[in-house]
Amino acid sequence: MRARLVGGVVVVPSIEDSRRLYSMGFYGRPIGAQKVRDPESITSPLILDPLEALYLSETRVIEVYDSSERPLGAQELAERLGLTARQLKLYRVYRSLRSRGLTVRSGLKYGASFVAYRRGPGLEHAPFIIHYFEPQEPFDPVELVRAGRLSHSVRKTFIVATEDPVKEEPYYIMLKWLRP
């Protein structure tokens, strides 16, 4: 499938490809639409989140072209999207979660890095809230308790994601509330 890099944003211009891509794993958001109930209801091009675009490019689901119709490889796409070192670490978490069969969306609404679905948005509420912490960066334990309480109040499992600094691979710690 073809996608275009337009002003720092990756767009899938074909409506047919947009529907197909969305149905493959709930990728992207149609321009001007808040929620998608059914892929067939998509009537405008998809805008891909930068991490989605990089993942789909890396896995060769999409081929991204620049304004001069030159194809961009995954590494060049990451550079052209202006992804920071932290965003590339978040990307490794995103890729890891996707490789486990989860649908991954922004967790900004919950003050987290991601939310993840087993079946997909619109089919279930996201069962997981994932927040990335830098491995060498200290954090306040109160922040962890706050996140745990929030996830419990919205009935989601809170997952701490961090990275093995040597292997550059993510690993996860799942937190659940227990009643004494």
C-alpha positions in Angstrom: 0.0 0.0 0.0 1.2 3.5 -0.8 1.4 6.3 1.7 2.7 9.8 1.4 4.8 12.0 3.7 3.1 15.3 3.7 4.5 18.1 5.9 5.7 15.7 8.6 2.6 13.6 8.5 2.1 10.2 6.9 -1.2 9.9 4.9 -2.7 6.9 3.1 -4.5 8.8 0.3 -6.5 5.8 -1.2 -9.8 5.3 0.5 -9.7 1.6 -0.4 -6.2 1.2 1.1 -7.3 3.2 4.1 -10.2 0.8 4.7 -8.0 -2.2 4.2 -5.2 -0.9 6.5 -7.7 0.0 9.2 -9.3 -3.5 9.1 -5.8 -5.1 9.3 -5.1 -3.8 12.8 -7.0 -0.5 13.5 -4.2 1.6 12.1 -4.6 5.3 11.7 -7.5 7.8 11.9 -9.6 9.1 9.0 -9.2 12.8 8.4 -12.1 14.5 10.1 -13.5 11.5 11.9 -13.3 10.9 15.7 -14.2 7.2 15.8 -14.5 4.5 13.3 -17.3 2.0 13.8 -16.7 0.0 10.7 -13.9 0.1 8.1 -16.5 0.5 5.3 -17.6 3.8 6.9 -14.2 5.3 6.2 -14.7 8.0 3.5 -11.5 10.0 3.9 -7.7 9.3 3.8 -6.1 7.9 6.9 -3.5 9.8 8.9 -1.0 7.5 10.6 0.6 8.2 14.0 4.4 8.5 13.5 5.0 5.2 15.4 2.3 3.4 13.3 3.8 4.7 10.1 7.3 3.6 11.1 6.0 0.2 12.1 4.0 -0.3 8.9 7.0 0.8 6.9 9.4 -1.4 8.7 7.1 -4.4 8.3 6.6 -3.5 4.6 2.9 -3.2 4.9 3.1 0.4 3.5 5.6 2.1 1.3 6.0 5.8 2.1 6.9 8.3 -0.6 8.0 11.9 -0.3 6.7 14.8 -2.3 9.0 14.0 -5.2 7.6 10.4 -5.3 10.8 9.0 -3.9 10.3 5.9 -1.6 11.6 6.3 1.9 13.1 3.5 3.9 12.2 3.1 7.6 15.3 4.7 8.9 14.9 7.8 6.6 11.2 7.9 7.5 12.1 8.1 11.2 14.6 10.9 10.5 12.1 12.8 8.3 9.4 12.5 11.0 11.9 14.0 13.4 11.6 11.1 15.9 13.7 11.8 19.1 15.7 9.3 21.0 12.9 8.9 23.5 10.3 8.4 20.7 12.5 5.7 19.2 12.5 3.9 22.6 8.7 4.3 22.7 8.7 2.8 19.2 10.5 -0.3 20.4 7.8 -0.7 23.0 5.1 -0.1 20.4 6.7 -2.7 18.0 7.0 -5.2 20.8 3.3 -4.8 21.8 2.2 -5.1 18.2 4.3 -8.2 17.7 2.3 -9.7 20.6 -0.9 -9.2 18.7 -2.1 -6.1 20.6 -3.6 -3.0 19.0 -1.8 0.0 20.4 -3.1 3.5 20.7 -2.0 6.7 22.5 -2.4 6.6 26.2 -2.4 10.4 26.6 -6.0 10.4 27.9 -4.7 8.4 30.9 -1.4 10.2 31.3 0.4 7.1 29.9 2.4 6.2 26.9 -0.1 3.8 25.4 -3.3 1.8 25.8 -3.5 -1.6 24.3 -6.4 -3.8 23.1 -6.6 -7.5 22.6 -9.4 -7.2 20.0 -9.5 -3.6 19.1 -11.0 -0.2 19.8 -14.8 -0.2 19.4 -14.8 -4.0 20.1 -13.8 -3.7 23.8 -12.4 -1.2 26.3 -8.6 -1.2 26.4 -7.6 -3.7 29.1 -4.1 -2.3 29.4 -2.5 1.1 30.2 1.3 1.1 29.4 3.7 3.7 30.6 7.3 3.9 29.5 10.0 4.8 32.1 13.6 5.4 31.2 15.7 2.6 32.7 18.3 4.9 34.4 16.0 7.7 35.3 14.7 7.7 38.9 11.0 8.2 39.4 8.8 9.1 42.4 7.0 6.0 43.8 4.0 8.2 44.4 3.8 8.5 40.6 3.6 4.7 40.4 0.8 4.6 43.0 -1.1 7.3 41.3 -0.9 5.5 37.9 -1.9 2.2 39.6 -4.9 3.9 41.3 -6.0 5.5 38.0 -5.7 2.2 36.1 -7.7 0.4 38.8 -10.5 3.1 38.8 -10.9 2.6 35.0 -10.6 -1.2 35.3 -7.4 -1.5 33.3 -4.1 -3.3 34.1 -1.2 -1.0 34.5 2.0 -2.1 32.8 5.4 -0.4 33.4 7.5 -0.6 30.2 11.2 0.0 30.3 14.2 -1.1 28.3 17.2 -3.3 28.8 19.9 -0.7 28.1 22.3 -3.3 26.7 20.0 -5.2 24.4 17.8 -2.2 23.6 14.7 -4.5 24.1 11.7 -3.6 26.1 10.5 -5.5 29.1 7.4 -5.2 31.2 6.2 -5.2 34.8 2.4 -5.7 35.2 0.8 -4.2 38.3 -2.5 -5.2 39.8 -4.3 -4.0 42.9 -4.9 -6.6 45.6 -7.4 -6.2 48.4 -6.1 -7.4 51.7 
